Amino acid sequence: MTDTLPDNLTYERGSVTINGQTSTQELTNGITLENDLAPNVPTTVTFRAVVNSIPQNKTISNTASINYDATVGGEIRQQNIDATSEAITSNVVNASLNVTKTDNAASTLAIGDTFNYTISVSNSGEVPLNNVTVSDNLPSQLEVTQISVDGAPIDTLLTNNIPLGDMNANETKTVVISVKAASGGLNNFQNTAIASSQVNIEGRTEPAEISISGSDNNAITIPTNPTPIIPTPTPNLLNLASINSIASKNISYVGDAISYATTVSNVGNVPLGTYDVPVTVFTELSPSVSFIPGSLSINNVPVNCVNPSQINLGILQPGDVRIITYSVRVNNACPNIVYNIQKLLYGYDPLYIGTSTFSVNGNIVMTYIN
């Protein structure tokens, strides 16, 4: 059996089942049915595909074909018979979110200073979105004092899964997170928020999930010493990188999708990465999840990737920021904690005398599976 997908679909590797049993075969290689087909006994082959773009007519049509031999009394009577299914047409809806994030803080804060993060979430698609939430993981140096949605305070200070409810097309909601600089030791922190939602699509038994990230352009520093800062000469060479990850959900379930956003920043004053050792993010995912093909983006630009275990970011100039987003699907609940572990590796050769290799460990992001 063969099925050549249209350009608007990307096959999800490892998703083939035959009569309800998981198969090691992949659609891209063609599916071989190991047993002969008896008369009037159907064999069902299923697989998953991800919509990677919206066609102009907002429909996707697909057919499958088979090639087989016919036998009578154990003898082959006809060989290489081809048959093609009727075309199945699916409607594609334009369901999308847009996130922008700003703050009113200075770049350098003293302990006790207060400021606001403002997150604007817009339904930029053409259909209503359900159960829209915003997740914004903040470091321990920042204490949340209040969260409001469209000007109304809510009764929680937790910044994961802030509920925005349902949103109609072209509707915008604003989240304001008020924070206080609680302790020092924060260096050039750039904040990222993830908005997630569900959309009900005609003909689907379960809602589809979408998510998008937005980052604050201001990098915040809280010195360890709360006394006024006396400017000192910047070192000639400052080799510093940071990596921070967040997940769209704290709690999930089998079959659900989880989105991750990782911010990689060059917070020094020299280029990081060399041609032989570029800035590279290594990712270790839980064995109970699988990467969703087509979901990887860098700074909201899609990247064709089948495995996010090693992501090459090239050379980062001082002040460069790369935001990596991707999604995984929860395949089982053993173990019942899904983790995402990342490490940053880069080369450093400011004097062109030989590359030295440095690494930075990222934070561990965990989601519990019900």
Order of alpha helices (4+ residues) and beta strands (2+ residues): beta-beta-beta-beta-beta-beta-beta-beta-beta-beta-beta-beta-beta-beta-beta-beta-beta-beta-beta-beta-beta-beta-beta-beta-beta-beta-beta-beta-beta-beta-beta-beta
